[in-house]
Each structure stands twice: as structure tokens, then as C-alpha cells.
């Protein structure tokens, strides 16, 4: 999508009086929602049976600059007395955009039948700029004293010379364009006496000379600036070339099967990021570990063993207890970290130990270590960090985490379901929103560290006491939860049904792709651990999402919350809300839920 968008902010002021409650519908129909948001088979209600959807209105709806109109669907559910309305427009910059025009009268009655009205936003094309448009819709019953005011604010981006020709063709908006008339041959005789007659006189020699000097000076100045820029560029390139020579021997990726010839063939290939699509010449030699969390500026990643040795712990201090989770080659133990003899005040600490079995291949061990070290030294309330390691002694590697009172979030959700005996641990909507808020805070911490997680899901979260959620890395997740990873013929298991559409097709990961996965994780919590898109074949997921289909709204999910999740699944990454916006929205929703407890 172009960087120029319409920022749509709708604020509804003054709630309906008791006599007008549940007597108005105002929404965007599925066709309009698909056109503006790329979401199929969904209606976006602003007012539904008189109830205002504040969470849908709290978002800025981005609309492309070439969108000329918006279609609203409305209906008055009251037969008598009639519901009156008046519609007014105001623009902040009349040079950039003409006054909006609707295909309904400015004053009249809200129709009792389902109707559609159109509002056009015509740019003049004279100048570029952002135009603030205020659309004031007044609804009243009986008299002006019983009045409801709806202020709808649009931020329309207009571009110079991008005149919306369709408005001119339809005759709906008249855009003033300057007319050019032929100049009379004897214009000097048509001027007033008080005006200068220099129009017929050729320029003087002094004027021509000064003009030439000006252009020469400008040309010299541009030449000097160009030479300076060229010298700076040459100096920068030489500096980068010299500094990169020391890195050539150290640049290695986490896959031990990577070809050194492919890494050193071109210097630019040495800095390929994991999510970057690779050329055919190096696809077979460098594995694309695109699902694990990774920092964005991954210029020269060190060896996983070097990173984990910084927090090495002696194996004699680790005592393994019960097995919590076990896969084909991975295991998670509960254990005890014995106190250090040098610290007389030390106490034993309960820990969680991730390791592999003797059947694990070398590439599986390396992948386990590389995905474990990415969360090292990440200290935050909502992050589950690696606190120690025991590797390099020829035995099975141990990755140590602090213990939690509950454990893996996915397992916890499955336990909350009603069992055969009827026992269950119900979770309220307020608890789920509280847990979602903590996931947002954890992801925000990672993003401030320039780390994209790429595999946000319930299986990669742990829950502690008082419903405290901590985000963990995805080491061993493929082995412990194999049904949630799929291979699309590229010899790599990926969480396809949690990934954004651009991550599936282009392997392009970003902060907005984490927003998509976060919304799927909230859906997991609402459904107590169900697998999203369970009926869709993994090979059909990309086409399914491109056509606008999304997972269905859970029965226990409020409309306001599912509207927020739908925004997170926008096809265009730039149109998804940021985590800062999601934090504010869900905090308000959590507070509102608390009022009904």
C-alpha cells in the first residue's frame, strides 16, 4: 500500500437518551469491509441496535489516498416518531480538498428500511497535504432538545496533480481549474494607464547578465556539493571494506552444515538475514531458521556455544527430578540448582532444564542451542529468560530456566477444558484479557531490543502464579508440539497457522507479523487451546488468507474484543495496529469488564 493513507478516526460524543436506545444501526457492510480492510464476510458495526462499539471506533482506520468515497449502511428501527438527522461537513484546507458531498440531503429522516449512503472526499490536485474533515451527524427525536451528536473525523491525504478524475466525469464535484486564454497581439494597448508598460519591452542587458551569473553560481554550488558527496561515499566504502576483512573468518551461521564457500563468495551474502529469501545458489547450503526469535540487526551472529558459555554453570550443581514434557528427541525436566559453595548465603533454587536425548542428531542439537540463546539476559517481568547453561563437556547440553508454579500455557489451557468427570477450571474473559496484556508487554520489551519473536503462541508461553504470563523462546517446540508445525515442502517445520500471510509466502517477518501471531494466541486462550484453522490444509493456508477468510469468532468472545483481533489480521502489515495501540485498547476493555464484576 502507498505510504499515503487516510487516517480514519471516529469519535461518538453524547450517548443516546433512554428513549432512543436500541433504535439505530450504523455500520460498514461486508463488501465495504473487504474493500477497506481486506477482511472477508465481516460487518464492522459502529452503532448496533443503539449500542456504540467504542473499540471499533477507537482505531484509526487507514484508507488509501485513491479511495474516493466511503459507503455507510444505516437504518432507524423506530417507526414512530420519525428519527430526524442533519449532516454537515467542514474541511481544514479547501485548497487541497473540496467540500465533501453525500448522496443524501443535508437534512431529513433516517430511513426505516436498510439503506446505504455515500460520502465522497474529492481532492483538488492543486497542493499536497493532509486535510482534516469533520462530518457532523445530528440525530434527534421530537425536538432539538433530544439531540445526539455524532462527530466523524477523517484525515484525508491529498496529493498534488492526483485529481480524482472520476468526480469530474460524474459531475458530482466541480474542481476549479485555471483557464488559459490566448494573449491578444496588442496587449500593451489594453493595459490601464496606471500599469507598467514593460510587458512589450525586451529585458535589459543588465537583467540578462545578472540572470546568467545567478545560474552559473547555482551550477557551481551544485558541482561542489556533488564532489563532496562523492568523496564521502568513497571514504565510507573504503572504511567498510577494511573493517569487514576482520569479520570474514568469524561470520558463521547456526547451521553447522553451511557452506563456507557460499558465505565467502560475496561479502553481501555474508549478512543475509534469516527472513530474507535466498538465491538459488545458496538455498541448499544455508538453512533458513526463520521461526525462532532473532534480533533485527543480525550482522555477525556469534556461535551459540559462545553465547551460552557466558552463563555456564557446573554440571555438578544440577540435580534432575521429574520429566515434565517429552518429545521425540527433546525433554524438559524439573530440577534443583544447588547453591554455590563459595556463597555461604546461597540457597538451592528450583529450576526447569531443557535438554535432548541421545537420539538427537547434530543439526537438531545445534538448532536447539541457537534458539535457546536468543532469550539470554533478557530480564523482564513478562520474559522467561535463560539463566544458565551446561554445554561443551561432551555430554548432553542443559539449558536452565527459572521454575514456574503452573507451567506451559498450552498445557494449562488444555487442562482448563471440561474433563470426562466434569471437573474444569473456568477462565473468565477478564482473566484472558489480563493475560493478553502481559503478552503485549513482553513483546514490547523484545521489540525495544530489536528482536522479532516470529513464533508467538500459547506453546511458547509459561504461566506463573496469579496468571502472570512470560514469553519464552521456541526451543524444542517443534518436537514437543509436532501437530502445530507443518512442512510446506521446504524441509522446514513452521507454525503455518500462526503466521501472517507475508510470513508464509515471502518468509518476511516484522513487528506487524508478531501482531498477527499475538491475535491468534489470544484466540487460542479464548478457545482453551484449540488449533486455529484446524480444518484447513497447511498448503492451502496462504490462498485461504489472501481471499480474506479468517478464523471464526469464539462463542465466548465479545464483539468488541474480536473486532480488535480482526484488525490484527489485516492483509497489509502497515494497516495492523501497533502493540502500543493494542495495549491501550485492551487496558480500557479490561477496566470496563471490571465494572461488571
TIKOLVO-125758 format. One line per 4 residues: their letters; for each residue x, y, z of C-alpha. Coordinates in steps of 0.05 Angstrom, whole numbers, padded with zeros to 5 digits. Example, Ala and Ser with C-alpha at 12.3 -4.5 7.8 and 13.67 -1.06 7.14 Angstrom:
AS = 00246 -00090 00156  00273 -00021 00143
This chain:
XXXX = 00000 00000 00000  00024 00071 -00013  00053 00109 00044  -00002 00159 00035
XXXX = -00064 00135 00072  -00127 00164 00100  -00126 00161 00176  -00198 00148 00197
XXXX = -00213 00167 00269  -00286 00164 00291  -00308 00192 00358  -00380 00187 00380
XXXX = -00400 00240 00431  -00461 00242 00476  -00495 00175 00485  -00567 00162 00464
XXXX = -00621 00184 00512  -00663 00128 00542  -00719 00137 00491  -00672 00130 00432
XXXX = -00634 00068 00457  -00634 00007 00410  -00664 00047 00352  -00605 00059 00304
XXXX = -00557 00016 00264  -00495 00046 00231  -00442 00001 00201  -00398 -00019 00142
XXXX = -00426 -00079 00104  -00382 -00139 00086  -00368 -00112 00016  -00343 -00046 00043
XXXX = -00303 -00081 00098  -00269 -00124 00046  -00253 -00063 00003  -00224 -00021 00060
XXXX = -00194 -00074 00107  -00185 -00136 00065  -00227 -00177 00114  -00280 -00222 00081
XXXX = -00350 -00237 00105  -00349 -00189 00164  -00391 -00129 00183  -00360 -00071 00222
XXXX = -00412 -00041 00267  -00404 00029 00296  -00474 00030 00326  -00512 -00035 00333
XXXX = -00583 -00032 00360  -00565 00034 00393  -00502 00005 00426  -00438 00040 00407
XXXX = -00377 -00003 00392  -00324 00042 00423  -00268 -00007 00409  -00282 -00007 00334
XXXX = -00284 00069 00335  -00220 00077 00376  -00176 00053 00319  -00151 00097 00263
XXXX = -00176 00062 00200  -00123 00073 00145  -00153 00085 00076  -00112 00092 00014
XXXX = -00107 00161 -00017  -00140 00137 -00082  -00204 00117 -00045  -00255 00168 -00067
XXXX = -00315 00150 -00024  -00340 00110 00035  -00407 00075 00038  -00445 00072 00104
XXXX = -00505 00028 00118  -00557 00054 00166  -00628 00042 00189  -00676 00072 00240
XXXX = -00710 00016 00279  -00763 00064 00305  -00826 00071 00264  -00857 00129 00302
XXXX = -00839 00182 00316  -00791 00192 00258  -00717 00200 00273  -00690 00264 00242
XXXX = -00619 00278 00221  -00576 00335 00196  -00509 00327 00161  -00454 00380 00159
XXXX = -00383 00380 00133  -00322 00422 00149  -00252 00417 00118  -00187 00447 00145
XXXX = -00155 00460 00077  -00202 00478 00020  -00144 00485 -00029  -00124 00412 -00022
XXXX = -00195 00384 -00020  -00263 00408 -00039  -00321 00403 00009  -00345 00331 00017
XXXX = -00411 00313 -00014  -00461 00259 00005  -00514 00229 -00039  -00567 00244 00014
XXXX = -00597 00310 00034  -00565 00351 00088  -00630 00348 00130  -00682 00294 00132
XXXX = -00706 00229 00164  -00665 00167 00179  -00696 00113 00135  -00735 00057 00167
XXXX = -00710 00008 00115  -00638 -00015 00108  -00604 00038 00065  -00536 00059 00041
XXXX = -00509 00129 00034  -00443 00151 00004  -00395 00206 00025  -00344 00230 -00026
XXXX = -00276 00261 -00010  -00252 00298 -00073  -00180 00323 -00075  -00169 00384 -00119
XXXX = -00099 00364 -00140  -00073 00435 -00130  -00029 00421 -00070  -00008 00361 -00028
XXXX = -00025 00357 00045  -00067 00325 00099  -00138 00350 00105  -00178 00343 00168
XXXX = -00251 00331 00151  -00304 00337 00204  -00370 00302 00188  -00423 00321 00239
XXXX = -00486 00278 00240  -00540 00303 00287  -00595 00253 00306  -00658 00278 00342
XXXX = -00727 00255 00361  -00787 00300 00377  -00745 00364 00382  -00675 00393 00381
XXXX = -00671 00385 00457  -00669 00309 00448  -00606 00311 00406  -00549 00263 00394
XXXX = -00487 00290 00360  -00440 00243 00322  -00374 00273 00301  -00336 00232 00250
XXXX = -00266 00258 00235  -00227 00237 00173  -00155 00253 00157  -00151 00253 00082
XXXX = -00083 00254 00048  -00086 00291 -00019  -00030 00292 -00070  -00015 00346 -00119
XXXX = -00038 00333 -00191  -00074 00269 -00166  -00141 00298 -00184  -00196 00247 -00177
XXXX = -00220 00249 -00249  -00279 00205 -00235  -00312 00261 -00196  -00305 00307 -00255
XXXX = -00332 00255 -00303  -00393 00242 -00259  -00404 00316 -00247  -00410 00305 -00172
XXXX = -00357 00355 -00153  -00334 00415 -00191  -00260 00427 -00184  -00237 00496 -00202
XXXX = -00180 00493 -00253  -00146 00554 -00281  -00167 00572 -00352  -00115 00595 -00402
XXXX = -00137 00647 -00453  -00098 00668 -00515  -00059 00732 -00507  -00083 00789 -00552
XXXX = -00030 00812 -00601  -00030 00884 -00576  -00033 00872 -00502  00006 00935 -00487
XXXX = -00052 00977 -00512  -00102 00941 -00467  -00068 00956 -00400  -00092 01011 -00355
XXXX = -00055 01076 -00354  -00030 01065 -00283  00003 00999 -00301  00073 00988 -00325
XXXX = 00085 00980 -00400  00145 00936 -00392  00107 00876 -00420  00125 00898 -00490
XXXX = 00197 00915 -00474  00254 00864 -00481  00296 00851 -00419  00355 00897 -00408
XXXX = 00427 00874 -00415  00438 00883 -00340  00379 00838 -00324  00402 00784 -00373
XXXX = 00473 00787 -00346  00450 00780 -00273  00407 00721 -00292  00466 00686 -00326
XXXX = 00511 00699 -00265  00457 00670 -00219  00451 00606 -00259  00527 00598 -00263
XXXX = 00533 00607 -00188  00479 00555 -00175  00512 00506 -00223  00580 00515 -00188
XXXX = 00549 00504 -00120  00515 00440 -00143  00580 00415 -00173  00617 00427 -00107
XXXX = 00563 00391 -00067  00565 00332 -00116  00641 00326 -00109  00637 00328 -00033
XXXX = 00582 00274 -00033  00624 00231 -00079  00685 00237 -00035  00646 00219 00027
XXXX = 00616 00158 -00008  00685 00134 -00030  00713 00143 00040  00654 00106 00071
XXXX = 00661 00047 00023  00735 00041 00037  00723 00043 00112  00670 -00011 00108
XXXX = 00715 -00055 00065  00773 -00050 00113  00730 -00062 00174  00696 -00123 00143
XXXX = 00761 -00160 00130  00768 -00179 00203  00698 -00209 00203  00706 -00257 00145
XXXX = 00735 -00312 00188  00684 -00303 00243  00619 -00299 00204  00583 -00365 00215
XXXX = 00510 -00382 00219  00479 -00430 00268  00474 -00487 00218  00539 -00526 00220
XXXX = 00524 -00554 00151  00530 -00484 00120  00580 -00480 00063  00639 -00434 00075
XXXX = 00644 -00423 00000  00574 -00396 -00002  00588 -00349 00056  00652 -00320 00026
XXXX = 00631 -00318 -00047  00606 -00247 -00039  00612 -00203 00021  00539 -00183 00015
XXXX = 00517 -00255 00022  00551 -00259 00090  00499 -00214 00120  00435 -00248 00096
XXXX = 00382 -00243 00150  00344 -00307 00167  00278 -00280 00139  00308 -00257 00073
XXXX = 00290 -00300 00012  00355 -00331 -00013  00381 -00340 -00084  00380 -00410 -00113
XXXX = 00456 -00413 -00110  00456 -00413 -00034  00388 -00443 -00016  00417 -00512 -00009
XXXX = 00476 -00492 00033  00446 -00444 00085  00386 -00466 00126  00335 -00412 00136
XXXX = 00319 -00414 00210  00260 -00366 00202  00216 -00386 00261  00260 -00370 00321
XXXX = 00265 -00302 00354  00322 -00262 00326  00348 -00191 00331  00336 -00147 00271
XXXX = 00407 -00121 00261  00437 -00191 00257  00503 -00171 00225  00552 -00222 00253
XXXX = 00517 -00272 00299  00565 -00308 00345  00565 -00383 00356  00510 -00407 00403
XXXX = 00562 -00442 00447  00599 -00376 00456  00536 -00341 00478  00514 -00395 00526
XXXX = 00583 -00405 00556  00576 -00334 00585  00525 -00362 00634  00557 -00431 00644
XXXX = 00541 -00470 00707  00577 -00531 00732  00540 -00596 00717  00552 -00620 00789
XXXX = 00505 -00565 00813  00446 -00590 00772  00401 -00645 00800  00346 -00670 00753
XXXX = 00278 -00692 00780  00214 -00709 00743  00203 -00704 00667  00151 -00650 00652
XXXX = 00148 -00656 00576  00179 -00705 00528  00182 -00708 00452  00220 -00749 00401
XXXX = 00288 -00722 00419  00275 -00667 00469  00258 -00668 00543  00240 -00617 00596
XXXX = 00257 -00634 00668  00241 -00604 00735  00305 -00597 00775  00345 -00565 00831
XXXX = 00403 -00517 00823  00447 -00529 00883  00477 -00469 00918  00548 -00447 00903
XXXX = 00597 -00470 00957  00632 -00403 00953  00569 -00367 00973  00553 -00382 01046
XXXX = 00486 -00347 01040  00465 -00385 00978  00404 -00429 00977  00380 -00483 00929
XXXX = 00336 -00460 00872  00281 -00497 00835  00294 -00496 00761  00269 -00522 00693
XXXX = 00320 -00557 00650  00314 -00566 00574  00357 -00619 00542  00359 -00671 00486
XXXX = 00365 -00746 00486  00420 -00790 00458  00379 -00800 00394  00383 -00726 00375
XXXX = 00421 -00711 00312  00476 -00659 00310  00434 -00610 00269  00377 -00617 00319
XXXX = 00425 -00602 00377  00452 -00540 00341  00382 -00515 00327  00363 -00526 00400
XXXX = 00423 -00485 00424  00413 -00429 00373  00340 -00420 00391  00356 -00422 00466
XXXX = 00410 -00369 00466  00366 -00314 00435  00330 -00301 00502  00393 -00299 00543
XXXX = 00400 -00240 00590  00331 -00213 00571  00307 -00191 00640  00234 -00171 00644
XXXX = 00173 -00189 00685  00139 -00220 00624  00200 -00254 00593  00222 -00325 00611
XXXX = 00298 -00318 00607  00354 -00368 00603  00392 -00364 00670  00446 -00417 00658
XXXX = 00474 -00470 00612  00517 -00531 00616  00549 -00548 00549  00616 -00563 00518
XXXX = 00636 -00620 00564  00620 -00676 00515  00554 -00692 00550  00482 -00674 00534
XXXX = 00471 -00598 00536  00429 -00569 00592  00393 -00502 00584  00368 -00476 00651
XXXX = 00306 -00433 00664  00273 -00410 00729  00217 -00453 00754  00143 -00432 00748
XXXX = 00085 -00452 00793  00039 -00472 00736  00080 -00487 00673  00068 -00485 00599
XXXX = 00008 -00442 00578  -00015 -00491 00524  -00018 -00548 00574  -00054 -00503 00624
XXXX = -00107 -00485 00573  -00119 -00558 00556  -00127 -00574 00630  -00180 -00519 00636
XXXX = -00227 -00556 00589  -00283 -00597 00619  -00259 -00667 00631  -00298 -00732 00629
XXXX = -00311 -00726 00704  -00339 -00657 00695  -00283 -00621 00732  -00257 -00559 00700
XXXX = -00222 -00493 00715  -00262 -00439 00680  -00228 -00375 00656  -00266 -00310 00652
XXXX = -00259 -00261 00595  -00227 -00212 00643  -00173 -00263 00661  -00158 -00276 00587
XXXX = -00152 -00202 00572  -00106 -00194 00633  -00062 -00250 00606  -00063 -00218 00536
XXXX = -00039 -00152 00566  00022 -00186 00596  00039 -00219 00529  00036 -00150 00497
XXXX = 00084 -00122 00550  00132 -00179 00538  00132 -00170 00463  00141 -00095 00470
XXXX = 00204 -00109 00511  00231 -00154 00456  00215 -00103 00403  00251 -00049 00441
XXXX = 00311 -00096 00439  00301 -00101 00363  00281 -00174 00369  00225 -00205 00327
XXXX = 00198 -00267 00361  00168 -00300 00298  00134 -00356 00337  00086 -00325 00387
XXXX = 00037 -00378 00410  00010 -00408 00475  00061 -00465 00470  00117 -00413 00475
XXXX = 00089 -00380 00538  00091 -00402 00610  00043 -00383 00666  00064 -00368 00737
XXXX = 00023 -00352 00799  -00034 -00301 00794  -00039 -00312 00719  00028 -00280 00705
XXXX = 00048 -00296 00633  00121 -00300 00609  00143 -00307 00537  00196 -00359 00524
XXXX = 00237 -00380 00464  00214 -00434 00417  00269 -00484 00430  00243 -00556 00427
XXXX = 00173 -00530 00409  00174 -00567 00343  00189 -00633 00379  00142 -00624 00438
XXXX = 00083 -00597 00397  00092 -00631 00329  00018 -00623 00309  00025 -00547 00309
XXXX = 00083 -00545 00259  00078 -00562 00185  00128 -00571 00129  00108 -00540 00062
XXXX = 00158 -00579 00021  00218 -00536 00040  00247 -00585 00092  00229 -00538 00149
XXXX = 00174 -00544 00201  00139 -00477 00211  00078 -00455 00252  00039 -00441 00189
XXXX = -00028 -00430 00222  00000 -00377 00269  00039 -00339 00215  00018 -00276 00177
XXXX = 00005 -00285 00103  00070 -00249 00083  00110 -00294 00131  00081 -00356 00098
XXXX = 00091 -00334 00026  00152 -00290 00029  00184 -00310 00095  00181 -00236 00112
XXXX = 00178 -00225 00188  00169 -00158 00222  00136 -00125 00282  00068 -00128 00247
XXXX = 00076 -00203 00235  00084 -00211 00310  00018 -00172 00318  -00016 -00224 00274
XXXX = 00011 -00283 00315  -00008 -00248 00380  -00081 -00244 00358  -00081 -00318 00341
XXXX = -00052 -00332 00411  -00110 -00293 00443  -00157 -00335 00401  -00122 -00397 00430
XXXX = -00135 -00373 00500  -00208 -00359 00486  -00218 -00429 00458  -00176 -00462 00513
XXXX = -00121 -00487 00468  -00156 -00505 00403  -00113 -00506 00339  -00132 -00449 00292
XXXX = -00155 -00466 00222  -00158 -00539 00242  -00199 -00557 00181  -00153 -00521 00131
XXXX = -00097 -00558 00096  -00029 -00524 00111  -00014 -00520 00036  -00078 -00480 00026
XXXX = -00068 -00431 00082  -00035 -00376 00040  -00091 -00375 -00011  -00144 -00381 00043
XXXX = -00117 -00319 00079  -00107 -00279 00014  -00181 -00290 -00003  -00199 -00254 00062
XXXX = -00220 -00313 00105  -00203 -00314 00179  -00216 -00359 00239  -00286 -00354 00267
XXXX = -00306 -00314 00328  -00308 -00359 00391  -00375 -00364 00426  -00347 -00333 00490
XXXX = -00311 -00276 00454  -00344 -00207 00460  -00355 -00169 00395  -00310 -00112 00418
XXXX = -00251 -00159 00430  -00260 -00197 00365  -00261 -00131 00327  -00193 -00116 00356
XXXX = -00167 -00184 00335  -00195 -00174 00265  -00154 -00111 00256  -00092 -00151 00274
XXXX = -00106 -00198 00216  -00106 -00145 00162  -00073 -00169 00098  -00030 -00107 00093
XXXX = 00022 -00106 00150  00023 -00029 00152  -00052 -00028 00168  -00047 -00072 00230
XXXX = -00048 -00037 00298  00016 -00028 00337  00026 -00061 00404  00023 00007 00438
XXXX = -00047 00016 00410  -00067 -00054 00429  -00042 -00042 00500  -00085 00020 00509
XXXX = -00147 -00012 00478  -00144 -00077 00518  -00129 -00039 00583  -00193 00001 00572
XXXX = -00231 -00062 00556  -00203 -00097 00619  -00224 -00037 00662  -00294 -00039 00631
XXXX = -00301 -00113 00645  -00282 -00100 00718  -00343 -00055 00727  -00390 -00114 00717
X = -00356 -00160 00767
